[in-house]
Amino acid sequence: MNTSRPSRRKLPKLLFATVLAGACILVVYWATQQSKPWVVPEEFKNLKNPLISSEANLSSARELYHEQCAQCHGQTGKGDGPEAWMHRPAPADLSNTARMRNISDGEMFFQITEGRRPMPTFKNRLTEDQRWQLVLLLRTFSQPAATPREATK
């Protein structure tokens, strides 16, 4: 009888240690997966937006953005939407001029098209033109606001 007592005590400790180790592995895996940079295929990097920045394209893009993107990226693209707090990695700040200057239109189009957790893919949800319209709109978030003098010209 005494031989079974120590093994009964060891089982809960062993089970706890196993669960704790598994949780640690999951946390490390999750953290490393979330911090990886976007990997954009070369064929997308040099793509140019085939659409022109017109009021019609921007108006359509604003509607799409408010329906599909603003809940995470925020009304002005700062990554501060009402659902942003629950996502890791946090939604990108699309108003960051330095960041946006280093992303080509093709890279942005790829990111919208393919998505990456927690961002969904829009390949089948939006047409190609709609995704390019969004690229046009996202570019406006990182442009400085026109001064009153420039606006009257």
SULHU-V36303 format. One record per residue. N is the residue number from 1. RES is the residue in one letter. OMEGA is omega in whole degrees, -180 to 180 (999 if undefined). NEAR is the number of other C-alpha atoms within 10 Angstrom. D_FIRST is the distance of its C-alpha to the first C-alpha in Angstrom with 1 decimal. Layout:
# SULHU-V36303
n=N res=RES omega=OMEGA near=NEAR d_first=D_FIRST
n=N res=RES omega=OMEGA near=NEAR d_first=D_FIRST
This chain:
# SULHU-V36303
n=1 res=M omega=-178 near=5 d_first=0.0
n=2 res=N omega=-179 near=6 d_first=3.8
n=3 res=T omega=-180 near=7 d_first=5.4
n=4 res=S omega=-179 near=8 d_first=5.7
n=5 res=R omega=-180 near=9 d_first=7.0
n=6 res=P omega=-180 near=10 d_first=9.9
n=7 res=S omega=176 near=11 d_first=10.9
n=8 res=R omega=179 near=10 d_first=11.2
n=9 res=R omega=-179 near=10 d_first=13.4
n=10 res=K omega=-177 near=11 d_first=15.3
n=11 res=L omega=178 near=11 d_first=16.3
n=12 res=P omega=179 near=11 d_first=18.5
n=13 res=K omega=179 near=12 d_first=20.1
n=14 res=L omega=178 near=11 d_first=20.8
n=15 res=L omega=178 near=11 d_first=22.2
n=16 res=F omega=-180 near=12 d_first=24.3
n=17 res=A omega=179 near=12 d_first=25.6
n=18 res=T omega=179 near=12 d_first=26.5
n=19 res=V omega=179 near=12 d_first=28.4
n=20 res=L omega=179 near=12 d_first=30.1
n=21 res=A omega=178 near=12 d_first=31.2
n=22 res=G omega=179 near=12 d_first=32.5
n=23 res=A omega=179 near=12 d_first=34.4
n=24 res=C omega=178 near=12 d_first=36.0
n=25 res=I omega=179 near=12 d_first=37.1
n=26 res=L omega=179 near=12 d_first=38.7
n=27 res=V omega=179 near=12 d_first=40.5
n=28 res=V omega=179 near=11 d_first=41.9
n=29 res=Y omega=-179 near=11 d_first=42.9
n=30 res=W omega=-179 near=12 d_first=44.6
n=31 res=A omega=-179 near=13 d_first=46.4
n=32 res=T omega=179 near=10 d_first=47.7
n=33 res=Q omega=-176 near=12 d_first=48.9
n=34 res=Q omega=-175 near=14 d_first=50.7
n=35 res=S omega=-179 near=10 d_first=52.7
n=36 res=K omega=177 near=9 d_first=54.2
n=37 res=P omega=175 near=7 d_first=58.0
n=38 res=W omega=174 near=11 d_first=59.7
n=39 res=V omega=-177 near=9 d_first=60.4
n=40 res=V omega=179 near=15 d_first=63.8
n=41 res=P omega=-177 near=11 d_first=65.3
n=42 res=E omega=-177 near=10 d_first=68.6
n=43 res=E omega=178 near=10 d_first=70.6
n=44 res=F omega=-173 near=16 d_first=69.9
n=45 res=K omega=-176 near=16 d_first=70.7
n=46 res=N omega=178 near=12 d_first=74.4
n=47 res=L omega=176 near=15 d_first=74.9
n=48 res=K omega=179 near=13 d_first=77.6
n=49 res=N omega=-179 near=17 d_first=77.6
n=50 res=P omega=-178 near=10 d_first=80.1
n=51 res=L omega=177 near=13 d_first=80.8
n=52 res=I omega=180 near=12 d_first=83.2
n=53 res=S omega=179 near=15 d_first=82.3
n=54 res=S omega=179 near=10 d_first=84.3
n=55 res=E omega=179 near=9 d_first=84.0
n=56 res=A omega=179 near=11 d_first=83.1
n=57 res=N omega=-180 near=18 d_first=80.3
n=58 res=L omega=179 near=19 d_first=79.0
n=59 res=S omega=177 near=14 d_first=79.2
n=60 res=S omega=-179 near=14 d_first=77.2
n=61 res=A omega=178 near=22 d_first=74.6
n=62 res=R omega=178 near=20 d_first=74.4
n=63 res=E omega=179 near=13 d_first=73.5
n=64 res=L omega=-178 near=18 d_first=70.8
n=65 res=Y omega=-179 near=23 d_first=69.4
n=66 res=H omega=178 near=15 d_first=69.1
n=67 res=E omega=-169 near=10 d_first=67.5
n=68 res=Q omega=-167 near=15 d_first=65.1
n=69 res=C omega=-170 near=20 d_first=64.7
n=70 res=A omega=-179 near=22 d_first=65.5
n=71 res=Q omega=177 near=18 d_first=62.3
n=72 res=C omega=-175 near=24 d_first=60.6
n=73 res=H omega=178 near=24 d_first=63.5
n=74 res=G omega=-176 near=21 d_first=65.4
n=75 res=Q omega=-178 near=17 d_first=69.0
n=76 res=T omega=175 near=18 d_first=70.5
n=77 res=G omega=-177 near=24 d_first=67.9
n=78 res=K omega=-179 near=18 d_first=66.3
n=79 res=G omega=-174 near=22 d_first=62.7
n=80 res=D omega=179 near=19 d_first=62.4
n=81 res=G omega=-177 near=17 d_first=62.3
n=82 res=P omega=179 near=13 d_first=60.3
n=83 res=E omega=-175 near=15 d_first=57.4
n=84 res=A omega=-175 near=18 d_first=57.5
n=85 res=W omega=-176 near=13 d_first=54.8
n=86 res=M omega=-178 near=11 d_first=52.0
n=87 res=H omega=173 near=12 d_first=52.7
n=88 res=R omega=2 near=14 d_first=51.5
n=89 res=P omega=179 near=17 d_first=53.6
n=90 res=A omega=177 near=17 d_first=56.1
n=91 res=P omega=-178 near=23 d_first=59.3
n=92 res=A omega=173 near=16 d_first=62.0
n=93 res=D omega=-177 near=18 d_first=64.8
n=94 res=L omega=178 near=20 d_first=67.7
n=95 res=S omega=-179 near=20 d_first=70.2
n=96 res=N omega=-175 near=14 d_first=69.4
n=97 res=T omega=-178 near=15 d_first=72.7
n=98 res=A omega=-180 near=10 d_first=71.3
n=99 res=R omega=-175 near=12 d_first=68.4
n=100 res=M omega=178 near=18 d_first=70.6
n=101 res=R omega=-177 near=12 d_first=73.3
n=102 res=N omega=180 near=9 d_first=70.8
n=103 res=I omega=179 near=11 d_first=69.8
n=104 res=S omega=176 near=17 d_first=72.3
n=105 res=D omega=-180 near=23 d_first=73.1
n=106 res=G omega=177 near=21 d_first=71.5
n=107 res=E omega=178 near=23 d_first=68.2
n=108 res=M omega=178 near=22 d_first=68.2
n=109 res=F omega=178 near=25 d_first=69.1
n=110 res=F omega=-178 near=24 d_first=66.2
n=111 res=Q omega=177 near=21 d_first=63.7
n=112 res=I omega=-177 near=20 d_first=65.0
n=113 res=T omega=-173 near=20 d_first=64.9
n=114 res=E omega=-176 near=14 d_first=61.5
n=115 res=G omega=177 near=15 d_first=59.6
n=116 res=R omega=-176 near=13 d_first=56.3
n=117 res=R omega=5 near=11 d_first=53.3
n=118 res=P omega=-180 near=14 d_first=53.8
n=119 res=M omega=-179 near=17 d_first=57.4
n=120 res=P omega=173 near=15 d_first=58.0
n=121 res=T omega=179 near=16 d_first=60.3
n=122 res=F omega=-179 near=19 d_first=63.7
n=123 res=K omega=-177 near=15 d_first=64.8
n=124 res=N omega=-179 near=9 d_first=64.9
n=125 res=R omega=-179 near=12 d_first=65.4
n=126 res=L omega=176 near=15 d_first=68.6
n=127 res=T omega=178 near=12 d_first=71.6
n=128 res=E omega=179 near=14 d_first=72.5
n=129 res=D omega=178 near=14 d_first=75.5
n=130 res=Q omega=179 near=18 d_first=73.3
n=131 res=R omega=176 near=24 d_first=71.0
n=132 res=W omega=176 near=26 d_first=74.0
n=133 res=Q omega=178 near=27 d_first=75.4
n=134 res=L omega=177 near=24 d_first=72.2
n=135 res=V omega=177 near=23 d_first=72.7
n=136 res=L omega=-179 near=23 d_first=76.2
n=137 res=L omega=-179 near=21 d_first=74.8
n=138 res=L omega=176 near=22 d_first=72.1
n=139 res=R omega=-178 near=17 d_first=74.7
n=140 res=T omega=-179 near=17 d_first=76.5
n=141 res=F omega=-177 near=19 d_first=73.5
n=142 res=S omega=177 near=20 d_first=73.9
n=143 res=Q omega=179 near=13 d_first=77.7
n=144 res=P omega=179 near=9 d_first=79.2
n=145 res=A omega=179 near=10 d_first=80.8
n=146 res=A omega=177 near=9 d_first=84.6
n=147 res=T omega=180 near=8 d_first=86.6
n=148 res=P omega=179 near=8 d_first=89.1
n=149 res=R omega=178 near=7 d_first=91.9
n=150 res=E omega=-178 near=8 d_first=90.3
n=151 res=A omega=-179 near=8 d_first=89.6
n=152 res=T omega=-179 near=7 d_first=93.3
n=153 res=K omega=999 near=5 d_first=94.5
